[in-house]
Amino acid sequence: MALALNVFKTIAETVPDLETEIYTAPVGYTGVVLLAQATNIVTQTETINLKYRRTISGNDIDTEMLKDYPIPESDTLNLLTGKLVIESGNKLVINASASSSLKIVISILETLN
């Protein structure tokens, strides 16, 4: 059976307070992040971290995209201002200043290499 040319995925969950690999582009596919949004659901400002992670020769190489970025109470933040290409095997890593305070929605198009 042939692989699908394009696959759309949505990640919708609470952001953990521990660094978590939230998405990995599958082997043979490139992920294109179309939308990434975080919402603060509590009554105080919380911060968010977002990284792009590549593994080269067994070593993780992180590129910080957002670091301790504040999201005011009951507010929403677009995590990206454009699209992000995630090459096969590379990852998005995320965490928040407090568990259960931020929720995210990420829309991804996976396209066959």
N, CA, C and O atoms as CSV, one atom per row, in Angstrom:
chain,resi,resn,atom,element,x,y,z
A,1,MET,N,N,0.834,-1.183,0.000
A,1,MET,CA,C,0.000,0.000,0.000
A,1,MET,C,C,0.879,1.247,0.000
A,1,MET,O,O,1.842,1.328,0.762
A,2,ALA,N,N,0.557,2.201,-0.836
A,2,ALA,CA,C,1.331,3.433,-0.965
A,2,ALA,C,C,1.080,4.359,0.221
A,2,ALA,O,O,-0.004,4.361,0.805
A,3,LEU,N,N,2.092,5.141,0.565
A,3,LEU,CA,C,1.957,6.134,1.628
A,3,LEU,C,C,1.159,7.322,1.116
A,3,LEU,O,O,1.216,7.659,-0.066
A,4,ALA,N,N,0.416,7.951,2.015
A,4,ALA,CA,C,-0.353,9.141,1.652
A,4,ALA,C,C,0.595,10.283,1.329
A,4,ALA,O,O,1.610,10.465,2.001
A,5,LEU,N,N,0.264,11.049,0.304
A,5,LEU,CA,C,1.092,12.174,-0.097
A,5,LEU,C,C,1.071,13.272,0.962
A,5,LEU,O,O,2.119,13.816,1.311
A,6,ASN,N,N,-0.106,13.599,1.471
A,6,ASN,CA,C,-0.283,14.640,2.484
A,6,ASN,C,C,-1.150,14.119,3.618
A,6,ASN,O,O,-2.161,13.457,3.387
A,7,VAL,N,N,-0.747,14.423,4.838
A,7,VAL,CA,C,-1.505,14.039,6.028
A,7,VAL,C,C,-1.611,15.280,6.917
A,7,VAL,O,O,-0.600,15.904,7.240
A,8,PHE,N,N,-2.834,15.631,7.309
A,8,PHE,CA,C,-3.040,16.755,8.224
A,8,PHE,C,C,-3.172,16.220,9.640
A,8,PHE,O,O,-3.843,15.213,9.866
A,9,LYS,N,N,-2.525,16.897,10.607
A,9,LYS,CA,C,-2.591,16.503,12.005
A,9,LYS,C,C,-2.865,17.731,12.854
A,9,LYS,O,O,-2.450,18.841,12.520
A,10,THR,N,N,-3.573,17.515,13.959
A,10,THR,CA,C,-3.818,18.566,14.934
A,10,THR,C,C,-3.405,18.056,16.304
A,10,THR,O,O,-3.812,16.974,16.728
A,11,ILE,N,N,-2.597,18.842,16.983
A,11,ILE,CA,C,-2.223,18.557,18.367
A,11,ILE,C,C,-2.976,19.563,19.218
A,11,ILE,O,O,-2.841,20.770,19.016
A,12,ALA,N,N,-3.767,19.082,20.165
A,12,ALA,CA,C,-4.513,19.954,21.081
A,12,ALA,C,C,-4.386,19.362,22.472
A,12,ALA,O,O,-4.964,18.316,22.768
A,13,GLU,N,N,-3.621,20.040,23.326
A,13,GLU,CA,C,-3.423,19.508,24.674
A,13,GLU,C,C,-2.913,20.580,25.623
A,13,GLU,O,O,-2.598,21.699,25.217
A,14,THR,N,N,-2.840,20.214,26.886
A,14,THR,CA,C,-2.298,21.087,27.917
A,14,THR,C,C,-0.776,21.037,27.863
A,14,THR,O,O,-0.192,19.968,27.687
A,15,VAL,N,N,-0.139,22.190,28.013
A,15,VAL,CA,C,1.318,22.260,27.973
A,15,VAL,C,C,1.872,21.823,29.331
A,15,VAL,O,O,1.486,22.379,30.359
A,16,PRO,N,N,2.769,20.837,29.345
A,16,PRO,CA,C,3.356,20.389,30.615
A,16,PRO,C,C,4.404,21.379,31.128
A,16,PRO,O,O,4.910,22.209,30.373
A,17,ASP,N,N,4.718,21.279,32.412
A,17,ASP,CA,C,5.757,22.154,32.961
A,17,ASP,C,C,7.154,21.562,32.760
A,17,ASP,O,O,8.151,22.258,32.949
A,18,LEU,N,N,7.232,20.299,32.382
A,18,LEU,CA,C,8.513,19.676,32.060
A,18,LEU,C,C,8.711,19.681,30.552
A,18,LEU,O,O,7.756,19.500,29.796
A,19,GLU,N,N,9.945,19.887,30.113
A,19,GLU,CA,C,10.251,19.903,28.688
A,19,GLU,C,C,9.782,18.613,28.028
A,19,GLU,O,O,10.152,17.519,28.456
A,20,THR,N,N,8.958,18.745,26.973
A,20,THR,CA,C,8.343,17.603,26.314
A,20,THR,C,C,8.462,17.735,24.805
A,20,THR,O,O,8.202,18.800,24.244
A,21,GLU,N,N,8.858,16.643,24.146
A,21,GLU,CA,C,8.862,16.606,22.684
A,21,GLU,C,C,7.426,16.371,22.243
A,21,GLU,O,O,6.910,15.258,22.344
A,22,ILE,N,N,6.788,17.423,21.756
A,22,ILE,CA,C,5.362,17.366,21.458
A,22,ILE,C,C,5.063,16.858,20.052
A,22,ILE,O,O,3.968,16.362,19.787
A,23,TYR,N,N,6.042,16.983,19.145
A,23,TYR,CA,C,5.838,16.514,17.774
A,23,TYR,C,C,7.180,16.102,17.185
A,23,TYR,O,O,8.193,16.776,17.374
A,24,THR,N,N,7.168,14.978,16.465
A,24,THR,CA,C,8.328,14.513,15.711
A,24,THR,C,C,7.881,14.236,14.286
A,24,THR,O,O,6.920,13.498,14.071
A,25,ALA,N,N,8.566,14.817,13.311
A,25,ALA,CA,C,8.236,14.557,11.907
A,25,ALA,C,C,8.582,13.100,11.593
A,25,ALA,O,O,9.710,12.668,11.830
A,26,PRO,N,N,7.617,12.338,11.060
A,26,PRO,CA,C,7.862,10.921,10.797
A,26,PRO,C,C,8.898,10.686,9.691
A,26,PRO,O,O,9.156,11.557,8.861
A,27,VAL,N,N,9.470,9.508,9.706
A,27,VAL,CA,C,10.429,9.109,8.678
A,27,VAL,C,C,9.737,9.173,7.313
A,27,VAL,O,O,8.632,8.657,7.141
A,28,GLY,N,N,10.393,9.804,6.364
A,28,GLY,CA,C,9.848,9.902,5.009
A,28,GLY,C,C,8.930,11.095,4.789
A,28,GLY,O,O,8.478,11.324,3.667
A,29,TYR,N,N,8.644,11.865,5.852
A,29,TYR,CA,C,7.752,13.019,5.749
A,29,TYR,C,C,8.445,14.271,6.267
A,29,TYR,O,O,9.340,14.201,7.109
A,30,THR,N,N,8.022,15.400,5.759
A,30,THR,CA,C,8.396,16.700,6.298
A,30,THR,C,C,7.139,17.308,6.889
A,30,THR,O,O,6.092,17.327,6.242
A,31,GLY,N,N,7.234,17.806,8.115
A,31,GLY,CA,C,6.097,18.459,8.762
A,31,GLY,C,C,6.150,19.956,8.514
A,31,GLY,O,O,7.206,20.578,8.634
A,32,VAL,N,N,5.015,20.527,8.171
A,32,VAL,CA,C,4.910,21.977,8.000
A,32,VAL,C,C,3.892,22.469,9.025
A,32,VAL,O,O,2.704,22.160,8.928
A,33,VAL,N,N,4.367,23.238,10.010
A,33,VAL,CA,C,3.464,23.780,11.023
A,33,VAL,C,C,2.729,24.958,10.401
A,33,VAL,O,O,3.334,25.957,10.015
A,34,LEU,N,N,1.407,24.816,10.314
A,34,LEU,CA,C,0.571,25.850,9.707
A,34,LEU,C,C,0.091,26.868,10.729
A,34,LEU,O,O,-0.072,28.049,10.423
A,35,LEU,N,N,-0.136,26.384,11.969
A,35,LEU,CA,C,-0.632,27.244,13.042
A,35,LEU,C,C,-0.130,26.672,14.353
A,35,LEU,O,O,-0.107,25.455,14.535
A,36,ALA,N,N,0.269,27.535,15.262
A,36,ALA,CA,C,0.645,27.120,16.616
A,36,ALA,C,C,0.196,28.227,17.555
A,36,ALA,O,O,0.665,29.362,17.471
A,37,GLN,N,N,-0.721,27.878,18.453
A,37,GLN,CA,C,-1.331,28.874,19.319
A,37,GLN,C,C,-1.385,28.345,20.742
A,37,GLN,O,O,-1.681,27.170,20.958
A,38,ALA,N,N,-1.103,29.204,21.713
A,38,ALA,CA,C,-1.196,28.845,23.129
A,38,ALA,C,C,-2.148,29.805,23.827
A,38,ALA,O,O,-2.158,31.001,23.536
A,39,THR,N,N,-2.947,29.277,24.748
A,39,THR,CA,C,-3.891,30.077,25.505
A,39,THR,C,C,-3.658,29.877,26.987
A,39,THR,O,O,-3.545,28.747,27.462
A,40,ASN,N,N,-3.587,30.983,27.720
A,40,ASN,CA,C,-3.448,30.942,29.167
A,40,ASN,C,C,-4.842,30.826,29.768
A,40,ASN,O,O,-5.675,31.709,29.566
A,41,ILE,N,N,-5.109,29.747,30.503
A,41,ILE,CA,C,-6.446,29.503,31.047
A,41,ILE,C,C,-6.537,29.794,32.541
A,41,ILE,O,O,-7.540,29.470,33.176
A,42,VAL,N,N,-5.495,30.402,33.105
A,42,VAL,CA,C,-5.498,30.714,34.533
A,42,VAL,C,C,-5.496,32.227,34.746
A,42,VAL,O,O,-5.474,32.996,33.785
A,43,THR,N,N,-5.520,32.646,36.013
A,43,THR,CA,C,-5.686,34.068,36.334
A,43,THR,C,C,-4.388,34.781,36.686
A,43,THR,O,O,-4.412,35.823,37.341
A,44,GLN,N,N,-3.253,34.230,36.256
A,44,GLN,CA,C,-1.981,34.930,36.399
A,44,GLN,C,C,-1.162,34.702,35.134
A,44,GLN,O,O,-1.424,33.769,34.375
A,45,THR,N,N,-0.178,35.556,34.913
A,45,THR,CA,C,0.699,35.424,33.758
A,45,THR,C,C,1.546,34.167,33.895
A,45,THR,O,O,2.091,33.892,34.964
A,46,GLU,N,N,1.656,33.400,32.802
A,46,GLU,CA,C,2.500,32.208,32.749
A,46,GLU,C,C,3.447,32.366,31.566
A,46,GLU,O,O,3.181,33.151,30.655
A,47,THR,N,N,4.554,31.620,31.578
A,47,THR,CA,C,5.511,31.705,30.480
A,47,THR,C,C,5.557,30.383,29.719
A,47,THR,O,O,5.196,29.326,30.236
A,48,ILE,N,N,6.017,30.484,28.466
A,48,ILE,CA,C,6.105,29.310,27.605
A,48,ILE,C,C,7.481,29.283,26.929
A,48,ILE,O,O,8.078,30.324,26.655
A,49,ASN,N,N,7.958,28.079,26.671
A,49,ASN,CA,C,9.201,27.850,25.940
A,49,ASN,C,C,8.892,26.948,24.752
A,49,ASN,O,O,8.140,25.982,24.880
A,50,LEU,N,N,9.470,27.263,23.599
A,50,LEU,CA,C,9.307,26.453,22.404
A,50,LEU,C,C,10.664,26.326,21.733
A,50,LEU,O,O,11.349,27.325,21.514
A,51,LYS,N,N,11.060,25.080,21.401
A,51,LYS,CA,C,12.348,24.821,20.756
A,51,LYS,C,C,12.155,23.942,19.531
A,51,LYS,O,O,11.216,23.152,19.440
A,52,TYR,N,N,13.085,24.109,18.585
A,52,TYR,CA,C,13.203,23.212,17.446
A,52,TYR,C,C,14.413,22.331,17.744
A,52,TYR,O,O,15.503,22.847,17.992
A,53,ARG,N,N,14.238,21.000,17.722
A,53,ARG,CA,C,15.317,20.077,18.094
A,53,ARG,C,C,15.711,19.210,16.914
A,53,ARG,O,O,14.875,18.539,16.308
A,54,ARG,N,N,17.026,19.233,16.591
A,54,ARG,CA,C,17.607,18.341,15.588
A,54,ARG,C,C,18.563,17.406,16.305
A,54,ARG,O,O,19.170,17.787,17.306
A,55,THR,N,N,18.703,16.193,15.807
A,55,THR,CA,C,19.687,15.271,16.357
A,55,THR,C,C,20.759,15.039,15.300
A,55,THR,O,O,20.476,14.565,14.200
A,56,ILE,N,N,21.988,15.380,15.654
A,56,ILE,CA,C,23.118,15.224,14.738
A,56,ILE,C,C,24.167,14.384,15.443
A,56,ILE,O,O,24.643,14.741,16.520
A,57,SER,N,N,24.526,13.257,14.824
A,57,SER,CA,C,25.523,12.334,15.385
A,57,SER,C,C,25.200,11.966,16.829
A,57,SER,O,O,26.097,11.876,17.668
A,58,GLY,N,N,23.919,11.755,17.117
A,58,GLY,CA,C,23.490,11.348,18.453
A,58,GLY,C,C,23.363,12.474,19.452
A,58,GLY,O,O,23.008,12.226,20.604
A,59,ASN,N,N,23.642,13.709,19.052
A,59,ASN,CA,C,23.544,14.860,19.955
A,59,ASN,C,C,22.342,15.725,19.591
A,59,ASN,O,O,22.130,16.039,18.420
A,60,ASP,N,N,21.554,16.111,20.601
A,60,ASP,CA,C,20.433,17.019,20.381
A,60,ASP,C,C,20.947,18.448,20.249
A,60,ASP,O,O,21.700,18.936,21.091
A,61,ILE,N,N,20.526,19.102,19.179
A,61,ILE,CA,C,20.854,20.507,18.943
A,61,ILE,C,C,19.538,21.277,19.015
A,61,ILE,O,O,18.668,21.113,18.160
A,62,ASP,N,N,19.398,22.117,20.038
A,62,ASP,CA,C,18.166,22.887,20.232
A,62,ASP,C,C,18.317,24.313,19.737
A,62,ASP,O,O,19.349,24.952,19.944
A,63,THR,N,N,17.276,24.802,19.078
A,63,THR,CA,C,17.181,26.204,18.689
A,63,THR,C,C,15.953,26.777,19.378
A,63,THR,O,O,14.824,26.384,19.085
A,64,GLU,N,N,16.183,27.709,20.294
A,64,GLU,CA,C,15.082,28.314,21.029
A,64,GLU,C,C,14.306,29.251,20.114
A,64,GLU,O,O,14.879,30.110,19.442
A,65,MET,N,N,12.992,29.067,20.102
A,65,MET,CA,C,12.125,29.932,19.313
A,65,MET,C,C,11.386,30.916,20.221
A,65,MET,O,O,11.177,32.074,19.857
A,66,LEU,N,N,10.997,30.445,21.395
A,66,LEU,CA,C,10.433,31.281,22.461
A,66,LEU,C,C,11.085,30.838,23.758
A,66,LEU,O,O,11.185,29.641,24.024
A,67,LYS,N,N,11.529,31.786,24.565
A,67,LYS,CA,C,12.159,31.438,25.839
A,67,LYS,C,C,11.552,32.305,26.934
A,67,LYS,O,O,11.673,33.530,26.919
A,68,ASP,N,N,10.895,31.642,27.885
A,68,ASP,CA,C,10.240,32.330,29.012
A,68,ASP,C,C,9.356,33.482,28.525
A,68,ASP,O,O,9.353,34.568,29.104
A,69,TYR,N,N,8.614,33.224,27.456
A,69,TYR,CA,C,7.756,34.248,26.865
A,69,TYR,C,C,6.461,34.344,27.679
A,69,TYR,O,O,5.764,33.342,27.838
A,70,PRO,N,N,6.131,35.518,28.190
A,70,PRO,CA,C,4.942,35.642,29.042
A,70,PRO,C,C,3.637,35.681,28.242
A,70,PRO,O,O,3.538,36.320,27.194
A,71,ILE,N,N,2.650,34.978,28.775
A,71,ILE,CA,C,1.288,35.051,28.236
A,71,ILE,C,C,0.401,35.526,29.389
A,71,ILE,O,O,0.232,34.801,30.369
A,72,PRO,N,N,-0.166,36.725,29.287
A,72,PRO,CA,C,-1.007,37.252,30.371
A,72,PRO,C,C,-2.240,36.380,30.623
A,72,PRO,O,O,-2.634,35.573,29.781
A,73,GLU,N,N,-2.828,36.563,31.785
A,73,GLU,CA,C,-4.011,35.782,32.145
A,73,GLU,C,C,-5.091,35.906,31.079
A,73,GLU,O,O,-5.331,36.987,30.541
A,74,SER,N,N,-5.734,34.789,30.786
A,74,SER,CA,C,-6.855,34.726,29.841
A,74,SER,C,C,-6.511,35.315,28.467
A,74,SER,O,O,-7.375,35.889,27.804
A,75,ASP,N,N,-5.263,35.176,28.046
A,75,ASP,CA,C,-4.838,35.713,26.755
A,75,ASP,C,C,-4.312,34.574,25.874
A,75,ASP,O,O,-4.082,33.462,26.348
A,76,THR,N,N,-4.128,34.873,24.587
A,76,THR,CA,C,-3.672,33.889,23.607
A,76,THR,C,C,-2.453,34.429,22.874
A,76,THR,O,O,-2.337,35.631,22.636
A,77,LEU,N,N,-1.537,33.513,22.515
A,77,LEU,CA,C,-0.323,33.878,21.804
A,77,LEU,C,C,-0.167,32.990,20.583
A,77,LEU,O,O,-0.277,31.768,20.678
A,78,ASN,N,N,0.092,33.612,19.421
A,78,ASN,CA,C,0.489,32.849,18.246
A,78,ASN,C,C,1.975,32.557,18.396
A,78,ASN,O,O,2.788,33.479,18.450
A,79,LEU,N,N,2.331,31.279,18.462
A,79,LEU,CA,C,3.716,30.885,18.725
A,79,LEU,C,C,4.626,31.110,17.527
A,79,LEU,O,O,5.838,31.248,17.694
A,80,LEU,N,N,4.072,31.150,16.335
A,80,LEU,CA,C,4.839,31.372,15.110
A,80,LEU,C,C,4.200,32.498,14.312
A,80,LEU,O,O,2.979,32.651,14.312
A,81,THR,N,N,5.025,33.283,13.635
A,81,THR,CA,C,4.477,34.344,12.784
A,81,THR,C,C,4.344,33.892,11.343
A,81,THR,O,O,3.757,34.596,10.521
A,82,GLY,N,N,4.887,32.719,11.031
A,82,GLY,CA,C,4.794,32.149,9.689
A,82,GLY,C,C,4.779,30.641,9.806
A,82,GLY,O,O,4.475,30.100,10.869
A,83,LYS,N,N,5.099,29.971,8.743
A,83,LYS,CA,C,5.125,28.511,8.753
A,83,LYS,C,C,6.512,28.024,9.171
A,83,LYS,O,O,7.509,28.721,8.985
A,84,LEU,N,N,6.557,26.821,9.735
A,84,LEU,CA,C,7.815,26.220,10.163
A,84,LEU,C,C,7.928,24.843,9.536
A,84,LEU,O,O,7.017,24.026,9.664
A,85,VAL,N,N,9.045,24.577,8.854
A,85,VAL,CA,C,9.304,23.275,8.244
A,85,VAL,C,C,10.096,22.433,9.241
A,85,VAL,O,O,11.131,22.862,9.752
A,86,ILE,N,N,9.593,21.226,9.509
A,86,ILE,CA,C,10.263,20.302,10.423
A,86,ILE,C,C,10.677,19.086,9.610
A,86,ILE,O,O,9.836,18.309,9.156
A,87,GLU,N,N,11.985,18.931,9.433
A,87,GLU,CA,C,12.502,17.833,8.629
A,87,GLU,C,C,12.313,16.504,9.341
A,87,GLU,O,O,12.204,16.451,10.566
A,88,SER,N,N,12.275,15.446,8.568
A,88,SER,CA,C,12.064,14.096,9.081
A,88,SER,C,C,12.969,13.806,10.282
A,88,SER,O,O,14.184,13.985,10.207
A,89,GLY,N,N,12.369,13.361,11.384
A,89,GLY,CA,C,13.100,13.027,12.596
A,89,GLY,C,C,13.323,14.196,13.542
A,89,GLY,O,O,13.682,13.982,14.700
A,90,ASN,N,N,13.122,15.422,13.083
A,90,ASN,CA,C,13.288,16.582,13.953
A,90,ASN,C,C,12.024,16.812,14.769
A,90,ASN,O,O,10.968,16.260,14.461
A,91,LYS,N,N,12.138,17.633,15.817
A,91,LYS,CA,C,11.077,17.714,16.819
A,91,LYS,C,C,10.750,19.144,17.226
A,91,LYS,O,O,11.557,20.059,17.067
A,92,LEU,N,N,9.535,19.308,17.758
A,92,LEU,CA,C,9.137,20.504,18.486
A,92,LEU,C,C,9.134,20.130,19.959
A,92,LEU,O,O,8.604,19.087,20.341
A,93,VAL,N,N,9.729,20.989,20.788
A,93,VAL,CA,C,9.829,20.757,22.226
A,93,VAL,C,C,9.171,21.943,22.919
A,93,VAL,O,O,9.406,23.094,22.550
A,94,ILE,N,N,8.339,21.657,23.934
A,94,ILE,CA,C,7.574,22.720,24.574
A,94,ILE,C,C,7.506,22.485,26.075
A,94,ILE,O,O,7.575,21.348,26.543
A,95,ASN,N,N,7.369,23.575,26.823
A,95,ASN,CA,C,7.029,23.497,28.245
A,95,ASN,C,C,6.548,24.857,28.719
A,95,ASN,O,O,6.791,25.881,28.081
A,96,ALA,N,N,5.855,24.844,29.860
A,96,ALA,CA,C,5.289,26.056,30.451
A,96,ALA,C,C,5.846,26.238,31.857
A,96,ALA,O,O,6.449,25.328,32.424
A,97,SER,N,N,5.632,27.430,32.408
A,97,SER,CA,C,6.116,27.713,33.762
A,97,SER,C,C,5.325,26.957,34.817
A,97,SER,O,O,5.830,26.720,35.915
A,98,ALA,N,N,4.102,26.578,34.503
A,98,ALA,CA,C,3.275,25.826,35.452
A,98,ALA,C,C,2.440,24.805,34.689
A,98,ALA,O,O,1.948,25.080,33.595
A,99,SER,N,N,2.291,23.647,35.270
A,99,SER,CA,C,1.493,22.591,34.653
A,99,SER,C,C,0.015,22.984,34.640
A,99,SER,O,O,-0.479,23.600,35.584
A,100,SER,N,N,-0.677,22.627,33.576
A,100,SER,CA,C,-2.130,22.830,33.444
A,100,SER,C,C,-2.553,24.287,33.358
A,100,SER,O,O,-3.719,24.598,33.603
A,101,SER,N,N,-1.635,25.189,33.016
A,101,SER,CA,C,-2.008,26.602,32.920
A,101,SER,C,C,-2.155,27.078,31.478
A,101,SER,O,O,-2.843,28.063,31.213
A,102,LEU,N,N,-1.506,26.375,30.547
A,102,LEU,CA,C,-1.568,26.755,29.135
A,102,LEU,C,C,-2.074,25.592,28.303
A,102,LEU,O,O,-1.761,24.433,28.578
A,103,LYS,N,N,-2.857,25.911,27.286
A,103,LYS,CA,C,-3.306,24.903,26.321
A,103,LYS,C,C,-2.826,25.330,24.940
A,103,LYS,O,O,-2.751,26.519,24.630
A,104,ILE,N,N,-2.503,24.329,24.113
A,104,ILE,CA,C,-2.018,24.628,22.768
A,104,ILE,C,C,-2.862,23.930,21.716
A,104,ILE,O,O,-3.495,22.904,21.966
A,105,VAL,N,N,-2.848,24.523,20.535
A,105,VAL,CA,C,-3.376,23.904,19.324
A,105,VAL,C,C,-2.305,24.113,18.256
A,105,VAL,O,O,-1.882,25.239,17.992
A,106,ILE,N,N,-1.878,23.010,17.649
A,106,ILE,CA,C,-0.884,23.073,16.579
A,106,ILE,C,C,-1.431,22.295,15.393
A,106,ILE,O,O,-1.798,21.127,15.526
A,107,SER,N,N,-1.487,22.939,14.236
A,107,SER,CA,C,-1.927,22.299,12.999
A,107,SER,C,C,-0.720,22.028,12.125
A,107,SER,O,O,0.081,22.927,11.869
A,108,ILE,N,N,-0.586,20.790,11.666
A,108,ILE,CA,C,0.598,20.375,10.917
A,108,ILE,C,C,0.181,19.661,9.637
A,108,ILE,O,O,-0.729,18.831,9.644
A,109,LEU,N,N,0.848,19.989,8.551
A,109,LEU,CA,C,0.725,19.263,7.293
A,109,LEU,C,C,1.972,18.423,7.129
A,109,LEU,O,O,3.076,18.961,7.047
A,110,GLU,N,N,1.813,17.105,7.081
A,110,GLU,CA,C,2.934,16.216,6.801
A,110,GLU,C,C,2.885,15.864,5.325
A,110,GLU,O,O,1.876,15.370,4.824
A,111,THR,N,N,3.982,16.124,4.640
A,111,THR,CA,C,4.042,15.864,3.213
A,111,THR,C,C,5.168,14.867,2.911
A,111,THR,O,O,6.258,14.948,3.477
A,112,LEU,N,N,4.883,13.948,2.024
A,112,LEU,CA,C,5.825,12.878,1.688
A,112,LEU,C,C,7.063,13.463,1.028
A,112,LEU,O,O,6.972,14.310,0.139
A,113,ASN,N,N,8.236,12.991,1.486
A,113,ASN,CA,C,9.506,13.460,0.905
A,113,ASN,C,C,9.706,12.858,-0.471
A,113,ASN,O,O,10.714,13.130,-1.124
